[in-house]
Amino acid sequence: MEYRSTRGNDQKVSAAKAITTGLAPDGGLYVPCAFPKMQADLSGLTYEQTAVEVLKLFLTDYTPEFLQSAAEKAYRSFGDGAGKTVSVPGHGVFLELWHGPTCAFKDYALQLMPHLLVEGKKLLDDKRLTHILVATSGDTGKAALAGYAGLDGIRISVFYPQDGTSRIQELQMVTQTGENVAVYAVKGNFDDAQSGVKRAFGDKELAQELAEKGAYLSSANSINWGRLAPQIVYYFYCYEQLVAQGTVTRGQAVDFCVPTGNFGDILAGWYAKQMGLPVGRLICASNENDVLTEFLSTGVYNARRPFYKTESPSMDILVSSNLERLLYHVTSDAAQVKEWMDTLSREGRYEVSEAVLQEIQKTFACASVDAAGAAEEIASLYKESGYLMDPHTAVAYAAAKEQAKENVCVVLSTASPYKFPGSVLKAVGQPVPQDEFEALKELEQFSKLPAPEALKNLQTMPVRFTQIIEKEQILDVARG
Ligand SMILES: *Cc1c(COP(=O)(O)O)cnc(C)c1O
């Protein structure tokens, strides 16, 4: 399988090259040149075995033996929670993606991708130091730190918006151990952090300077193909569980409703559909930052709008990078995609044609749900079934109720409710202690279920990183 840039058709690269590089040299994103069809019978396979079947179709330069050992290392810590699909009778089906080490779905990609990167460098005989820069709205940062800490030949620097994450998310990052890690709070919001990182990637002089030192920059954000490929797996795995549980018969279409920020998670579902999985519609759920809902309804992408800090911070994004991949696949026109992206960075908006919009709308539905709407769903679902969701999942649950039609609709549950204890307590009408760890204890008592140890332990871990920087200083960090 070869990969090419969404903004230029000429140069094709291997999976190892796409994963070690991150962003294509022309600023585009790497996409597969074809969609492999899933031919294997996945019934009865473990999560790791399913991962190998999916990944070997895309990562053809890696051996299946390597992929198997990488999948085993990556998903061991999930216990039997990998890809867990839970039916709440009368209310819906949840794909719980938060049984990994950092309690959010990004672990699926970020526990595996570090192995793909290290092996990719070996395949390419690349001995340079990889400096990974990560802009995070909260969950990517910790998941990337956990995945890359302590790996040889790799350094990682994480940038999060100051005051833009929950206290627990922040502590997860600033307490990270390991000699090769660093964490910075950036003044501004997620888009400031992301644009600072993008600027570092685009800086030719900096690249030259680093090359002379035997180093280069790479990305762990979902612009990296190594983030997307592992996320395709759980759509297949979930479908097999639905068949095994008798929720659907094989071949019957299933809709997925995905709480969306950078459009990576939902796009992985679109790839699964291209590979032959019977995916009906993909429902894109947004919070108050409803740029994608507007785009999917009107064809106008307008990032020049107020930015809201919400109860679902990992979706607080105005520039959804992975949409570029979908636009490329739908149009097969790299020059057109480049023009849209140039217009976006110049004018903050672009508009696609009616034909392109209609093609996208064949698969994608959308809804945006505000904090009050999501909180109501947390409360009523809990009251009626005892099932507790986090605020991101609740946005998707509400969107699914609004948009779901006749198909079974799976809601992707992207974070543990214990990761956002204050918001969840508030939603269910309980008093919210100031201190987030008090809130965590309260929520445990309220729900009568234990919170994940990894979250409880944060309270006593030493804080290692306290630096606050301007977004312009991201370049200096990248240089250093
Ligand atoms: C990152 C994240 C999302 C959004 O996922 P994208 O791939 O960026 O669309 C949703 N929920 C949670 C909990 C997240 O961490």
The ligand as a MOL file (V3000), in Angstrom:
LIG
                    3D

  0  0  0     0  0            999 V3000
M  V30 BEGIN CTAB
M  V30 COUNTS 15 15 0 0 0
M  V30 BEGIN ATOM
M  V30 1 C -10.1730 13.5480 21.0600 0
M  V30 2 C -11.5010 13.2780 21.6370 0
M  V30 3 C -12.6530 13.3990 20.8620 0
M  V30 4 C -12.6280 13.8660 19.4290 0
M  V30 5 O -11.9910 12.9390 18.5760 0
M  V30 6 P -11.4540 13.3820 17.1460 0
M  V30 7 O -10.7780 12.2080 16.5730 0
M  V30 8 O -10.5220 14.5390 17.3780 0
M  V30 9 O -12.6470 13.8210 16.3540 0
M  V30 10 C -13.8670 13.0710 21.4600 0
M  V30 11 N -13.9220 12.6740 22.7520 0
M  V30 12 C -12.8390 12.5530 23.5240 0
M  V30 13 C -12.9780 12.1230 24.9430 0
M  V30 14 C -11.5850 12.8390 22.9900 0
M  V30 15 O -10.4930 12.7050 23.7650 0
M  V30 END ATOM
M  V30 BEGIN BOND
M  V30 1 1 1 2
M  V30 2 1 2 3
M  V30 3 2 2 14
M  V30 4 1 3 4
M  V30 5 2 3 10
M  V30 6 1 4 5
M  V30 7 1 5 6
M  V30 8 2 6 7
M  V30 9 1 6 8
M  V30 10 1 6 9
M  V30 11 1 10 11
M  V30 12 2 11 12
M  V30 13 1 12 13
M  V30 14 1 12 14
M  V30 15 1 14 15
M  V30 END BOND
M  V30 END CTAB
M  END
